[in-house]
Amino acid sequence: MVCATAIFLSLLFSRNSGVLLCSLPARSSPPTWRPLALLLSLAAGDWLARREGLRGRVRIVPPMAVLIVVGSPSVWPRHFMTCRGTAFWYHQTAVYQMSHGWNPIRDPLHSLSPHLQDWLHYYAKGPWYVALALFQTTHHIEWAKAAPWMALPATFLAVFAASMDFGLRRRAAIVVAALVSLNPVVTCELASYLVDGLMVSSLACFVAALFCWFRRPSVLIHWILMASAIVCINAKLTGWSISASCAPRGGYMCS
């Protein structure tokens, strides 16, 4: 369960950082980065699973679950057109502009429409990089908003694992995990480019991993802490202050 959470977060983190790094020397990232990020995330998850002692067929379960979930979000979002305020106004517009040549790294003050400039220049761009990787692969703007669909099961599994660590029965742990992962912020934004749900999901993963860290610190838990903090911070500007307030001493805040 926790290994699947690590793979989901690794996927979001690698797509974000991969597009960002590719944008440094080049005008845009190659469309092949999305499948490469998936392979890297699965490899990292398998390495972490072996460090946790998973052997045999059990090792196959986390990557297979991730592949099933990752395949589903690519289908569901296309049935919902983005019409909500800021989601359509500048989030989707930013992804479209980046796919047509705007490089926020090399050209941060690119000339845009006056009513969009402040929003596109200064807001956190992490979810846009993830969406850009999806858009360059699928060439469908509505398919590119799948990040929250990947963060949701990661949250469920992380909270479920933390609940079990603290002695809750399986049924109670499932209820707690469902209530946390399917909170109103997340469920109301699954069909849009809004980033609050992604920030809340990654923050919930961070807090759940933090509780697990108090009970059984490991490389796997440290990786989830780091990846979820980075995703949270890069999802929205306020993600920094919220994550920093939850971080342990010598924490994992980096962007």
Legacy VTK file of the C-alpha trace (Angstrom):
# vtk DataFile Version 3.0
C-alpha trace
ASCII
DATASET POLYDATA
POINTS 255 float
0.000 0.000 0.000
2.675 2.469 1.033
4.788 1.402 -1.959
1.895 2.281 -4.288
1.673 5.705 -2.617
5.399 6.187 -3.251
4.949 5.315 -6.936
2.027 7.730 -7.369
3.954 10.564 -5.725
7.106 9.660 -7.655
5.112 9.912 -10.867
3.802 13.379 -10.033
7.221 14.484 -8.800
9.112 13.110 -11.820
6.729 14.667 -14.342
7.008 17.996 -12.592
10.784 17.975 -12.204
11.387 16.297 -15.574
9.507 18.914 -17.573
11.169 21.619 -15.474
14.687 20.286 -16.119
14.023 19.714 -19.816
12.862 23.318 -20.104
16.229 24.653 -18.950
18.278 23.856 -22.089
15.427 23.455 -24.574
12.359 25.381 -25.590
10.035 22.615 -24.427
10.189 19.129 -22.958
10.038 16.090 -25.247
6.690 14.240 -25.373
8.505 11.015 -24.499
9.026 12.243 -20.938
5.629 10.989 -19.732
6.265 7.251 -20.399
9.864 7.671 -19.202
8.648 9.252 -15.946
6.265 6.320 -15.474
9.057 3.783 -15.962
11.337 5.641 -13.555
8.568 5.821 -10.949
7.826 2.103 -11.248
11.537 1.293 -10.945
11.870 3.513 -7.863
8.780 1.913 -6.326
10.153 -1.580 -6.932
13.494 -0.630 -5.351
11.729 0.784 -2.308
9.511 -2.307 -2.091
12.566 -4.583 -2.024
14.097 -2.463 0.730
10.864 -2.944 2.694
11.164 -6.700 2.316
8.510 -7.365 -0.336
9.308 -10.480 -2.331
7.708 -12.634 -4.995
4.247 -11.861 -6.338
3.565 -9.295 -3.623
6.052 -6.964 -5.332
3.904 -6.929 -8.458
0.782 -5.648 -6.694
1.792 -1.952 -6.176
2.980 -1.318 -9.782
-0.027 -3.130 -11.250
-2.414 -1.072 -9.105
-0.664 2.115 -10.217
-0.828 1.150 -13.892
-4.561 0.477 -13.630
-5.231 3.781 -11.886
-2.937 5.780 -14.184
-4.725 4.349 -17.207
-8.166 5.258 -15.863
-7.581 9.006 -15.276
-6.518 9.376 -18.891
-10.066 8.379 -19.868
-12.289 9.962 -17.195
-11.229 13.644 -17.379
-12.000 13.942 -21.087
-15.736 13.599 -20.339
-15.717 16.830 -18.309
-15.044 20.175 -19.933
-13.221 22.716 -17.783
-15.613 25.634 -17.245
-14.929 26.762 -13.685
-13.567 30.310 -13.224
-9.822 30.316 -12.649
-9.420 26.728 -13.868
-10.400 27.804 -17.363
-9.152 31.379 -17.040
-5.464 30.799 -16.362
-4.664 27.192 -15.342
-5.788 25.635 -18.614
-4.564 28.677 -20.539
-1.105 28.295 -19.000
-0.866 24.660 -20.100
-2.004 25.623 -23.599
0.503 28.491 -23.805
3.349 26.261 -22.617
2.474 23.643 -25.214
2.701 26.348 -27.889
6.141 27.617 -27.026
6.028 29.563 -23.766
8.904 28.504 -21.529
8.398 29.919 -18.002
12.028 29.133 -17.128
13.789 30.793 -20.044
11.151 33.449 -20.649
9.420 34.117 -17.287
8.144 37.561 -18.311
6.775 36.501 -21.672
4.279 38.970 -23.137
0.789 37.621 -22.475
-2.693 39.111 -22.334
-2.720 41.880 -19.683
-5.466 40.239 -17.616
-3.427 37.002 -17.437
0.121 38.210 -16.900
0.163 38.387 -13.108
-1.537 35.002 -12.744
0.734 33.173 -15.189
3.997 34.828 -14.206
3.933 34.507 -10.433
1.764 31.508 -9.501
3.168 28.056 -8.688
3.577 26.062 -11.877
4.010 22.482 -10.655
0.597 21.137 -11.793
1.060 22.900 -15.137
4.259 20.943 -15.802
2.469 17.676 -14.989
-0.458 18.629 -17.231
1.929 19.665 -20.012
3.543 16.213 -19.996
0.069 14.659 -20.326
-1.042 17.117 -23.009
2.061 16.534 -25.128
1.347 12.805 -25.043
-2.425 12.775 -25.578
-2.844 16.058 -27.545
-6.174 16.537 -25.749
-6.420 19.450 -23.320
-9.114 17.798 -21.183
-7.060 14.617 -20.763
-4.205 16.618 -19.235
-5.962 17.274 -15.907
-5.413 13.764 -14.534
-3.014 14.663 -11.678
-5.735 14.862 -8.964
-7.009 11.425 -10.006
-3.545 10.020 -9.267
-3.156 11.909 -5.982
-6.514 10.643 -4.652
-5.605 6.913 -4.414
-2.170 7.890 -3.080
-3.906 9.754 -0.250
-6.266 6.867 0.462
-3.432 4.327 0.690
-1.209 6.607 2.797
-3.963 7.394 5.322
-5.044 3.752 5.410
-1.479 2.628 6.181
-1.099 5.265 8.905
-4.427 4.269 10.457
-3.412 0.611 10.531
-0.050 1.543 12.083
-1.881 3.237 14.938
-4.006 0.200 15.694
-7.307 0.888 13.941
-9.205 -2.104 12.639
-9.223 -2.591 8.889
-12.830 -1.444 8.436
-12.301 1.680 10.536
-9.055 2.438 8.688
-10.873 2.195 5.351
-13.551 4.627 6.553
-10.969 7.118 7.823
-8.946 6.865 4.603
-12.064 7.347 2.462
-13.204 10.389 4.459
-9.786 12.041 4.220
-9.083 11.252 0.560
-12.611 12.058 -0.667
-12.818 15.392 1.114
-14.903 18.151 -0.539
-11.887 20.103 -1.800
-10.627 17.100 -3.759
-13.936 15.737 -5.033
-15.176 19.137 -6.213
-12.039 19.718 -8.279
-11.411 16.304 -9.843
-12.918 17.419 -13.152
-11.055 20.728 -13.423
-7.585 22.271 -13.544
-7.948 23.783 -10.075
-4.965 22.948 -7.879
-6.361 23.125 -4.324
-7.354 19.457 -4.369
-3.881 18.386 -5.478
-2.341 20.477 -2.704
-4.690 18.990 -0.069
-4.080 15.424 -1.267
-0.297 15.775 -1.192
-0.519 17.482 2.219
-2.610 14.572 3.541
0.023 12.141 2.219
2.708 14.159 3.999
0.858 14.147 7.328
0.037 10.426 7.059
3.676 9.616 6.243
4.758 11.798 9.157
2.658 9.696 11.551
4.171 6.536 10.052
7.632 8.058 10.442
7.129 8.431 14.188
6.334 4.716 14.447
8.742 3.175 11.916
11.129 5.506 10.062
12.449 4.027 6.816
13.751 5.041 3.395
10.286 4.497 1.958
8.634 6.837 4.473
11.356 9.441 3.980
10.794 9.321 0.225
7.030 9.814 0.617
7.653 12.753 2.954
10.002 14.403 0.480
7.935 13.762 -2.647
4.609 14.803 -1.091
6.153 17.996 0.324
7.571 18.944 -3.079
4.273 18.244 -4.858
2.358 20.239 -2.222
4.706 23.226 -2.364
4.734 23.337 -6.142
0.965 22.957 -6.399
0.192 26.304 -4.784
2.113 29.125 -3.134
0.418 28.502 0.214
1.623 24.897 0.110
4.976 26.043 1.488
3.620 27.571 4.677
1.185 24.697 5.275
3.802 21.972 4.735
6.448 23.796 6.742
4.116 23.938 9.746
3.858 20.114 9.675
7.512 19.317 8.997
9.686 17.623 11.613
12.989 19.177 12.668
15.416 19.150 9.746
12.436 18.446 7.488
12.008 17.816 3.842
11.078 21.207 2.399
12.599 21.748 -1.018
11.233 23.016 -4.275
LINES 1 256
255 0 1 2 3 4 5 6 7 8 9 10 11 12 13 14 15 16 17 18 19 20 21 22 23 24 25 26 27 28 29 30 31 32 33 34 35 36 37 38 39 40 41 42 43 44 45 46 47 48 49 50 51 52 53 54 55 56 57 58 59 60 61 62 63 64 65 66 67 68 69 70 71 72 73 74 75 76 77 78 79 80 81 82 83 84 85 86 87 88 89 90 91 92 93 94 95 96 97 98 99 100 101 102 103 104 105 106 107 108 109 110 111 112 113 114 115 116 117 118 119 120 121 122 123 124 125 126 127 128 129 130 131 132 133 134 135 136 137 138 139 140 141 142 143 144 145 146 147 148 149 150 151 152 153 154 155 156 157 158 159 160 161 162 163 164 165 166 167 168 169 170 171 172 173 174 175 176 177 178 179 180 181 182 183 184 185 186 187 188 189 190 191 192 193 194 195 196 197 198 199 200 201 202 203 204 205 206 207 208 209 210 211 212 213 214 215 216 217 218 219 220 221 222 223 224 225 226 227 228 229 230 231 232 233 234 235 236 237 238 239 240 241 242 243 244 245 246 247 248 249 250 251 252 253 254
